[in-house]
């Protein structure tokens, strides 16, 4: 018997297993069975709650931050090991607080170890907020082929602790045409795979100092949310600070991109009851980016998508007139 708690962050659902002393490591096969939505409990992944001192990967976390007592051992639904999950770590933090394993006092942070490094979690008005650390261009810019589009499109690799590839599309029609029932193909393929974000800037992009973006996401672990798009918005101006809100089908996400960092704080809830199952597919969400006074403002945000659109323009023409 395995005692578990079920939780979700913005619809991204997890099985939470408390194993403070690291004595119940699960095999790949066991994780896959537990996460199966037909024959198991059903989830996007498993969060094993273990002390950093009780897991080999926790040594690096303790070296980085000795106060990082707890380590988030995150597994994808197929049993593979994952570096980090923005939704998962907020659920993880809430579980620690609810179970009496940790506290987060107002104005303080809770350091949590992950395979992507230590992440600091704080309280927010809507639940919890996590500092995702520095983002960077990964240098992996594969071509992306996806069902629903007749030609491949260029992707931009972004690293926020786990790999992402962002693809600019020419219209909302193209965005709606995507068939995300199976994984997009990356050429060249990436050894660890990647979460793939498809984005379309609004028309006009900026209204009342708020940028509008339509986005659909395919994640390696079949989850729905992503932190890469706010980082993409910051690419043209490394000195800018941006803010983003993403009203989602399962909640509202807010993101803030610092010069080379991204922090997200969507609302989350944790429940010991089983969450309703949902199809393993991505959904369209609307993101808005509100420029702070110190940022580059409308011109900078527009430049971001002008750059992406220029890269994607030939591909859009190919789609319209055939390869």
C-alpha positions in Angstrom: 0.0 0.0 0.0 1.2 3.5 -0.9 -0.2 6.4 1.1 -0.6 9.4 -1.2 -2.2 12.9 -1.4 -3.6 14.3 -4.7 -2.9 17.9 -5.6 -3.0 20.3 -8.5 -1.5 23.6 -9.5 -3.5 25.4 -12.2 -4.9 22.1 -13.4 -1.5 20.4 -13.5 -2.2 17.4 -11.2 0.2 15.3 -9.1 0.4 12.4 -6.8 2.3 13.4 -3.7 4.1 10.7 -1.7 5.7 11.5 1.6 9.0 9.7 2.0 11.1 11.9 4.3 13.8 9.3 4.9 14.1 8.2 1.3 13.2 4.6 1.9 10.4 4.2 -0.8 12.0 5.1 -4.1 9.6 4.1 -6.9 10.7 2.4 -10.1 9.9 3.8 -13.6 7.2 1.1 -14.0 5.6 1.9 -10.6 5.4 5.6 -11.4 3.9 4.9 -14.8 1.2 2.6 -13.3 0.3 5.1 -10.6 0.0 8.0 -13.1 -2.1 6.0 -15.6 -5.6 7.7 -15.7 -7.4 4.4 -16.6 -5.7 1.8 -14.5 -4.0 3.9 -11.8 -4.6 6.9 -9.7 -4.1 9.2 -12.6 -1.8 12.3 -12.7 0.7 14.3 -14.7 3.5 13.2 -12.5 4.6 12.2 -9.0 6.1 14.5 -6.3 8.1 12.5 -3.8 8.7 14.5 -0.6 12.1 13.5 0.7 14.8 15.2 2.7 17.7 16.5 0.7 20.0 14.6 3.0 18.2 11.3 2.1 18.6 11.4 -1.7 21.7 11.5 -3.8 20.5 14.4 -5.9 20.0 16.4 -2.7 23.7 16.8 -2.0 24.0 19.6 -4.7 21.0 21.4 -3.2 22.5 21.3 0.3 25.8 22.6 -1.1 24.0 25.5 -2.7 21.7 26.2 0.2 22.2 24.4 3.6 18.7 25.4 4.6 17.1 23.5 1.7 15.9 20.6 4.0 13.4 19.3 1.5 13.9 18.0 -2.0 11.3 17.7 -4.7 11.9 14.3 -6.4 9.7 14.9 -9.5 8.9 12.2 -11.9 7.0 12.5 -15.2 3.9 10.4 -15.8 6.0 8.0 -17.9 8.3 7.4 -15.0 11.2 9.5 -16.3 13.1 11.8 -14.0 12.4 15.6 -14.4 14.5 18.6 -13.4 11.8 21.0 -12.2 8.1 21.9 -12.4 6.8 25.4 -11.6 3.3 24.1 -10.8 4.6 21.1 -9.0 6.9 23.0 -6.6 4.0 25.2 -5.5 1.9 22.1 -4.8 5.0 20.7 -3.0 5.4 23.7 -0.8 1.7 23.7 0.1 1.9 20.1 1.1 4.9 20.8 3.3 3.1 23.6 5.1 -0.2 21.6 5.4 1.6 18.5 6.7 3.5 20.6 9.3 6.8 19.8 7.7 7.7 23.4 7.0 6.5 27.0 7.5 6.6 30.1 5.4 6.3 33.2 7.5 5.2 36.4 5.8 8.1 38.0 4.1 10.2 34.8 4.3 11.1 32.2 1.8 11.2 28.4 1.8 14.2 27.0 -0.1 13.4 23.7 -1.9 15.9 21.5 -3.6 15.3 20.3 -7.2 17.4 18.8 -9.9 17.5 22.3 -11.5 18.9 23.8 -8.3 17.4 25.4 -5.2 14.1 27.3 -5.8 12.8 29.8 -3.2 9.0 29.7 -2.6 7.1 32.6 -0.9 3.5 33.3 -0.1 1.5 35.3 -2.6 -1.9 36.9 -2.6 -3.2 33.9 -4.6 -1.2 31.1 -2.9 2.5 30.6 -3.5 5.1 32.2 -5.7 8.3 30.6 -6.8 11.5 32.2 -8.1 12.4 30.1 -11.1 15.9 31.4 -11.3 17.8 32.6 -14.3 16.6 31.8 -17.8 18.8 31.7 -20.8 18.8 30.9 -24.5 19.8 27.3 -24.8 21.3 27.5 -28.3 19.0 24.6 -29.4 17.0 26.1 -32.2 15.4 23.1 -33.9 12.8 23.0 -36.7 9.4 21.9 -35.3 6.9 19.8 -37.2 3.5 19.5 -35.7 0.2 18.0 -36.9 -2.1 20.7 -38.3 0.7 22.7 -40.0 1.9 21.7 -43.5 5.5 22.8 -43.1 8.0 22.9 -40.3 8.7 26.1 -38.3 11.8 27.4 -36.6 12.0 27.1 -32.9 13.9 29.1 -30.3 15.4 27.1 -27.4 15.0 28.5 -23.9 16.3 27.0 -20.6 14.4 27.8 -17.4 15.8 24.8 -15.5 14.2 22.4 -18.0 14.2 22.7 -21.8 11.7 24.7 -23.8 11.3 25.4 -27.5 9.2 28.4 -28.5 7.6 28.6 -32.0 6.0 31.8 -33.4 3.0 31.3 -35.6 1.5 33.8 -38.1 -2.1 33.7 -37.1 -4.7 32.5 -34.5 -6.0 30.3 -37.3 -2.7 28.4 -37.3 -2.8 28.2 -33.6 -6.3 26.7 -33.6 -5.3 24.3 -36.3 -2.6 22.6 -34.2 -3.3 18.9 -33.4 -1.4 18.3 -30.1 -2.6 14.7 -29.6 1.0 13.6 -30.1 4.4 15.2 -29.6 5.7 17.7 -32.1 8.8 16.5 -33.9 12.0 18.4 -33.3 14.8 18.4 -35.9 17.4 17.9 -34.7 15.9 16.1 -31.8 17.0 17.1 -28.3 18.4 14.4 -26.0 16.1 15.3 -23.1 13.2 16.4 -25.2 11.6 19.8 -24.6 8.3 21.5 -23.8 7.1 23.3 -26.9 5.2 26.6 -26.8 3.3 27.9 -29.8 2.7 31.6 -29.6 0.8 34.3 -31.6 1.0 38.0 -30.7 -2.3 39.8 -30.4 -3.4 42.4 -32.9 -2.5 45.0 -31.8 0.1 43.4 -29.6 0.0 46.1 -26.9 -3.2 47.8 -25.6 -3.1 50.1 -22.6 0.5 49.1 -21.8 -0.6 45.4 -21.7 0.7 42.9 -24.3 -1.6 40.1 -25.4 -0.4 36.7 -26.5 -2.2 33.5 -27.4 -0.3 30.4 -26.5 -0.7 26.6 -26.7 1.7 24.3 -25.0 2.8 20.7 -25.4 5.0 19.6 -22.5 7.2 16.5 -22.2 5.0 15.3 -19.3 1.7 16.2 -21.0 1.2 19.2 -18.7 -0.5 22.4 -19.8 1.5 25.3 -18.4 4.8 26.9 -19.2 7.2 29.6 -17.9 9.1 30.0 -21.1 6.9 32.5 -22.9 7.5 35.4 -20.5 11.2 34.8 -20.9 10.8 35.0 -24.7 9.1 38.4 -24.3 12.3 39.7 -22.6 14.7 38.5 -25.2 15.1 41.8 -27.1 16.0 43.8 -23.9 18.1 42.1 -21.3 17.8 45.1 -19.0 14.0 45.1 -19.0 11.5 44.0 -16.4 8.2 42.6 -17.6 5.0 41.3 -16.1 2.5 38.8 -17.5 -0.9 37.5 -16.6 -2.2 34.3 -18.2 -5.9 33.6 -17.6 -6.0 29.8 -18.0 -8.8 27.4 -18.5 -8.1 26.1 -15.0 -7.0 29.3 -13.2 -5.0 32.5 -13.7 -1.3 32.7 -13.9 0.9 35.7 -13.3 4.5 35.9 -14.5 7.2 38.5 -14.0 10.4 38.4 -16.1 13.4 40.1 -14.6 16.5 40.9 -16.8 17.4 37.2 -17.0 14.9 35.6 -14.7 11.3 34.5 -14.7 9.1 34.1 -11.7 5.5 32.7 -11.9 2.7 32.5 -9.3 -0.4 30.9 -10.6 -3.1 30.0 -8.0 -3.0 26.5 -6.8 -4.9 24.1 -4.6 -4.1 20.9 -3.0 -6.6 18.2 -2.1 -6.4 14.7 -0.7 -9.4 13.7 -2.9 -8.9 12.5 -6.5 -9.0 15.3 -9.1 -11.2 14.7 -12.1 -9.4 13.2 -15.1 -8.9 15.3 -18.1 -7.6 14.6 -21.6 -3.9 14.5 -22.2 -3.8 17.5 -24.5 -2.9 21.1 -24.4 -5.3 24.0 -24.3 -5.1 27.5 -25.6 -4.5 30.2 -23.1 -4.4 34.0 -23.3 -1.3 35.7 -21.8 -0.9 39.4 -21.2 2.4 41.2 -20.5 2.1 44.4 -18.6 5.3 46.5 -18.9 6.7 48.0 -15.7 7.9 51.6 -15.6 11.6 50.5 -15.8 11.0 48.3 -18.9 11.3 49.1 -22.5 7.6 49.5 -22.9 5.5 48.9 -26.0 8.4 49.3 -28.4 10.4 46.6 -26.7 7.5 44.1 -26.5 6.6 44.7 -30.2 10.3 44.2 -31.2 10.2 40.8 -29.6 7.5 39.5 -31.8 8.6 41.4 -34.8 11.9 39.5 -34.5 10.0 36.2 -34.2 7.6 37.0 -37.0 10.5 37.9 -39.3 12.0 34.5 -38.6 8.8 32.7 -39.3 7.5 34.7 -42.2 8.9 32.5 -45.0 7.4 29.5 -43.4 4.0 31.1 -43.2 4.2 31.9 -46.9 5.1 28.3 -47.6 2.0 27.2 -45.8 -0.2 29.5 -47.7 1.2 28.7 -51.2 2.4 25.1 -50.7 6.0 23.8 -50.1 
